[in-house]
């Protein structure tokens, strides 16, 4: 990772203070992803904060998978998360799993049972939920804790230590039906924080685990495993987003009662990006129902989707650094993210010419059969990128929008009698056009060229107001181009259960009759390029030699499009 930005200054200050006061004499952080889906843009902020904090203080980072829910976890997701994290530039000292500690965690649970601080409960999930009480609708923890209705103790709360130990062992051995019993911590059923009202530690699940197989019939909850795993690994600073602040008292309570290493939890604001779905459950539904082509669909803000679309890790790093760090959640506009992607690609992307909606332009006075090679700049932002040769001939393809029979105001491209420049080539003047007899659509534009203007201005000093791109028809390579737009029409697609109501029906337009210059014939998947005057594109995984497929990463700033929209 190249960035030297410090996106979590208040966290750095807290860690520095802990080292100064001797609370810890080293720094170790961890990434705790659950392998039940692919990483998305919302995870990146947490990942970078964990990594950069460890790096800042010469510490260590552990990648620990929270695999406590076997109903949703797969090895596929483990491999994908590791790959995406490496792509981001994150480095760790080792990979661990919550399941590595299942035996030790069970031993710690027995310790709490023996201390009279955990018990087996036979209530149904519905009964437990009702007895714990509810938070008044619209109430925040910081506003009124006294308004919370006190909980009601379970009728099984005062079971003896011996009975609880026997029942827990039988739960582990698979003697009871799934969902019939749980192990709960015995804390305080009247606590204003619902999390502290005898939370569940283990539940019965008769589901094979992707690593432990059928060894276990009970699995720990996140609240029970998370803090204890941190302690077991000697994690000094457990860095997490704000929604875990109400869980911190529970993690600290467990470790106090166990007398184990006390990791420190520090919360930061999560990344909320407009038009980006952050719910893994809903993302999974989009994939499983075929709304998108997969977890790597370029319309998704999963890292796989962003990678396939052509976004670079450097652009993401710069964006996260610029967003900064606060204790308060806030929303970031997707347009800001796009601007960082655009700025990054502007520096690194070679320029190429591509015509997405082809229209033939015939240069009537150009010699038949003649082919010239024009010098084209690869990247005006990078002099070291040099130039390339682009073939030019009598017939070229231009964009349909670059010709109008009757030009609107402020239109300076081709129309009868107007002269423009063909990029890197000649000045040409429109002399006429042909129509399809049936549809009346313009099928061919005719012009003449000035041989004295190759690659420069006219000798007589006349100026033109427009330069357009083109591709030689004789040398053009046919390509498929996929134009991606926002998948959602609402700023927060995570709200509500009806995903279909917020889907953009025009989020993907596939163009199959496009032409690109010959240098793009063998573009390899992942190759990034700017199509001049059009946008930034990336060669897709579906590309084959001589048959390139390009995904639009982000558009260019298009002043003309805004003018046309205003004119209706």
Buried (B, 14 or more C-beta within 10 A) or exposed (E): BEBEBBBBEEBBEBBEEBBEEEEBEEBBBBBBBBBBBBBBBBBBBBBBBBBBBBBBBEBBBBBBBBBBBBEBBBEEBBEBBBBBBEBBBBBBEEBBBBBBBBEEBBEBBBBBBEEEBBBBBBBEEEBBEEBBBEBEEEEEBEEEEEEBEEBBBBEBBEBEBEEBBEBBEBBBEBEBEEEEBBBBBBBBBEBBBBBBBBBBBBBBBBBEBBBBEEEBBBBBBBBBBBBBBBBBBBBBBBBBBBEBBBBBBBBBBBBEBBEBBBBBBBBBBBBBBBBBBBBBEBBBBBBEEEBBBBBBBBBBBBBBBBBBBBBBBBBBBBBBBBBEBEEEEEEBEBEBBBBBBBEBBBEBBBBBBBBBBBBBBBBEEBEEEEEBEBEBBBBEEBEEBEEBBBBBBBBBBBBBBBBBEEBEEEBBBBBBEBBBBBBBBBBBBBBEBEEEEEEEEBEBBBBBBBEEBBEEEBEEEEEBEBBBBBBBBBBBBBBBBBBBEBBBBBBBBBEEEEBEEBBBEEBBEEBEEBBBBBBBBBBEBEBBBBBBBBBBBBBBEEBEEEBBBBBBBBBBEEEBEEEBEEEE
